[in-house]
Structures are given as structure tokens and as C-alpha cells.
């Protein structure tokens, strides 16, 4: 109970604009949030950018936090930032494809794939995760990397807990098939 009381005190400090309180939140969550972004993107620089955006949004939106599971609230913002990034990436991709067509260049989509021959299981896992659809990958990472409970995930995604469990089960089955294939 001491940790939740301490977290509540820190959050109250953030709401009143206390820089030290914000620094404490960054210290507490930057590692997990960076890891979440890195597992989604596989790119260190992009993960740093997304993490910076997360803490900027935290400063902007801390007043909208009304209690409940702070981690769920924070990872909901992180998830939204990642999905905003994907939408922007899609817009840029369409723009580039249009420009290429105008310049009559061969399409050369710069897809990064991690080689299965790298031998490192983590690289293989990252590669297979990248083959999953964004929603499934996000769900797996929220559960296993960000360590959110099924209840927190269901609340975060505004869906029944059974739906979250079912989607996670199907996603894990697909990931297992990819890893064995």
C-alpha cells in the first residue's frame, strides 16, 4: 500500500506543476515505457522520440488523470502515441509513393527485416512480432512487456476482459506458429 500512497503523492505534485514530481514519474516509468516503444518499433532513436513525446503529453494531460490505475492511464497514452506515429508513417508512405509515381521511379519500400539467421532469439522474436498486425503486437507487449494485468488491458482497450483474453490467446498462437515456422 505504501507504493500506491507514494505514487498518489507524486501524481498530486505533478498536477500542481512540481518539476521534482515529474522527474520522479520519469524515473519510475521511463525504462518500461522505452522498452514498450522499442518492442513495437525495433528502433532506438524512434523509441527515444516516442518516449519524449509520452512525457510531454504527460505534462499536458496530467490534469485529466482522475484516479485509478496510473500505469494503465500512462500506457494508454503511450499506445495512442504509437498509433499516431503509425498513422503519420502511413501518410508519409502514401506521399512518397505518389512522388515516386510522379518521378517514374521504381518503388523501393524500405522495409527493415531482422534476419532469422542472426541466431539471437530476441532478434527472432522481434522479427516475428513485427509480422503481427499492430493491434495484436500491441496487446502482447502490453501484457508481457509492460506487465499490465488482463483487467488493466481490458480497461485500456475499452473491451470486455474475455475479449482481451481471447485476442491475446489468438495472438500468442500466431506468434508461436511464426516462431516455429
C-alpha positions, 0 to 999 in steps of 0.5 A: 500500500505504501507504493500506491500512497507514494505514487498518489503523492507524486501524481498530486505534485505533478498536477500542481506543476512540481518539476521534482514530481515529474522527474520522479514519474520519469524515473519510475516509468521511463525504462518500461515505457522505452522498452514498450516503444522499442518492442513495437518499433525495433528502433532506438532513436524512434523509441527515444522520440516516442518516449519524449513525446509520452512525457510531454503529453504527460505534462499536458494531460496530467490534469485529466488523470482522475484516479485509478490505475496510473500505469494503465492511464500512462500506457494508454497514452503511450499506445495512442502515441504509437498509433499516431506515429503509425498513422503519420508513417502511413501518410508519409508512405502514401506521399512518397509513393505518389512522388515516386509515381510522379518521378517514374521511379521504381518503388523501393519500400524500405522495409527493415527485416531482422534476419532469422539467421542472426541466431539471437532469439530476441532478434527472432522474436522481434522479427516475428512480432513485427509480422503481427498486425499492430493491434495484436503486437500491441496487446502482447507487449502490453501484457508481457512487456509492460506487465499490465494485468488482463483487467488493466488491458481490458480497461485500456482497450475499452473491451470486455476482459474475455475479449482481451483474453481471447485476442491475446490467446489468438495472438500468442498462437500466431506468434508461436506458429511464426516462431516455429515456422 
